[in-house]
Amino acid sequence: MTNLLPALHEGHAPITLQQLFRDALEAYDDWGANMPEPVVAFEGKLVPISTVFDRMKPCTDIMPANFIGIVTDRLNKPWSGEGPLDEMTVSTAARVMSVLTRRQLRDYGRGSIEAFADRFNHPLRAGA
């Protein structure tokens, strides 16, 4: 599905892809527990946020300062890049968000499986 998204040009994302990445970050930020993966709209098609994050992994652009918090607030330990926080690349952010998305999807899937299994784990009633 990543082939329907614009390509990077020498490591730089076109403005439409940058905006889609920001939409994906905001969708992740709004993603609640036990909910399916959010999608974002691109040219009339719905694209899972994981697809956007995967597309942006090789992007060498610098992360906008107003979106760094969405990424760093979810890290287990403080961010320590090679420069100040405003030097985080989109590639780094996309890789972090890809891992976080996979983790959330894994937990969502586990919850769905557990809910399904619970339906069949009720003790039999006497006389039934």
C-alpha positions as CSV (number, residue, x, y, z in Angstrom):
1,M,0.0,0.0,0.0
2,T,3.0,2.3,0.4
3,N,3.2,2.5,-3.4
4,L,0.1,4.8,-3.4
5,L,1.9,7.3,-1.3
6,P,4.3,9.9,-2.9
7,A,7.9,8.9,-3.0
8,L,10.7,10.7,-1.1
9,H,13.1,12.8,-3.2
10,E,16.7,12.3,-2.1
11,G,15.5,11.7,1.5
12,H,13.1,14.6,1.5
13,A,9.3,14.2,1.7
14,P,7.0,16.3,-0.5
15,I,4.7,18.6,1.4
16,T,1.7,16.3,0.8
17,L,3.5,13.4,2.5
18,Q,4.7,15.7,5.4
19,Q,1.1,16.7,6.0
20,L,0.0,13.1,5.9
21,F,2.7,12.2,8.4
22,R,1.4,15.0,10.7
23,D,-2.1,13.6,10.3
24,A,-0.8,10.1,11.2
25,L,0.9,11.5,14.3
26,E,-2.3,13.2,15.4
27,A,-4.3,10.1,14.7
28,Y,-1.9,8.1,16.8
29,D,-2.2,10.7,19.6
30,D,-6.0,10.3,19.6
31,W,-5.9,6.5,19.4
32,G,-7.5,4.9,22.4
33,A,-6.9,1.5,23.9
34,N,-8.8,-1.4,22.4
35,M,-9.5,0.4,19.2
36,P,-8.5,-0.6,15.7
37,E,-5.6,1.1,13.9
38,P,-6.5,4.6,12.9
39,V,-6.5,5.6,9.2
40,V,-5.8,8.9,7.4
41,A,-7.2,10.1,4.1
42,F,-4.9,10.5,1.1
43,E,-6.3,11.3,-2.3
44,G,-9.7,9.8,-1.4
45,K,-8.2,6.6,0.0
46,L,-7.9,5.5,3.6
47,V,-4.4,4.6,4.6
48,P,-3.4,3.0,7.9
49,I,-1.1,5.1,10.0
50,S,1.5,2.3,10.0
51,T,1.8,2.6,6.2
52,V,2.5,6.3,6.6
53,F,5.2,5.7,9.3
54,D,6.8,3.0,7.1
55,R,7.0,5.3,4.1
56,M,8.7,8.0,6.2
57,K,11.4,5.7,7.7
58,P,14.1,6.9,5.2
59,C,13.1,10.6,5.5
60,T,16.0,12.8,6.5
61,D,13.9,15.9,7.1
62,I,13.9,17.5,10.6
63,M,10.9,16.9,12.8
64,P,8.7,20.0,13.4
65,A,9.1,21.0,17.0
66,N,5.4,21.1,17.6
67,F,5.1,17.3,16.9
68,I,8.2,16.0,18.7
69,G,6.2,15.7,22.0
70,I,3.8,13.2,20.4
71,V,6.9,11.0,19.9
72,T,9.0,11.7,23.0
73,D,6.1,11.6,25.5
74,R,5.7,7.9,24.7
75,L,9.4,6.9,25.1
76,N,10.4,4.8,28.2
77,K,13.5,6.9,28.7
78,P,14.2,10.5,27.8
79,W,15.2,11.2,24.2
80,S,18.9,11.8,23.7
81,G,19.8,12.4,20.1
82,E,23.0,13.8,18.8
83,G,21.7,17.3,19.1
84,P,18.9,19.1,20.8
85,L,15.4,17.8,20.5
86,D,14.5,19.9,17.6
87,E,17.2,18.0,15.7
88,M,15.2,14.7,15.7
89,T,14.8,13.5,12.1
90,V,11.5,12.3,10.7
91,S,13.2,9.0,10.1
92,T,13.8,8.6,13.9
93,A,10.3,9.6,14.7
94,A,8.8,7.3,12.0
95,R,10.8,4.3,13.4
96,V,9.7,5.0,16.9
97,M,6.1,5.4,15.8
98,S,6.2,2.2,13.8
99,V,7.3,0.3,16.9
100,L,4.6,1.9,19.1
101,T,2.0,1.2,16.4
102,R,2.9,-2.4,16.2
103,R,2.8,-2.7,20.0
104,Q,-0.6,-1.1,20.2
105,L,-1.9,-3.3,17.4
106,R,-0.5,-6.4,19.1
107,D,-2.2,-5.4,22.3
108,Y,-5.5,-4.7,20.5
109,G,-5.3,-8.1,18.8
110,R,-4.6,-9.8,22.1
111,G,-7.6,-8.1,23.6
112,S,-9.8,-9.2,20.8
113,I,-8.6,-12.8,21.0
114,E,-9.0,-12.8,24.8
115,A,-12.5,-11.4,24.5
116,F,-13.3,-14.1,21.9
117,A,-11.9,-16.9,24.1
118,D,-13.8,-15.6,27.1
119,R,-17.0,-16.3,25.3
120,F,-16.2,-20.0,25.3
121,N,-14.7,-20.3,28.8
122,H,-17.9,-20.0,30.8
123,P,-18.5,-23.0,33.2
124,L,-21.3,-25.3,32.1
125,R,-24.4,-24.9,34.2
126,A,-25.6,-27.8,36.2
127,G,-28.5,-29.5,34.5
128,A,-27.8,-27.9,31.1
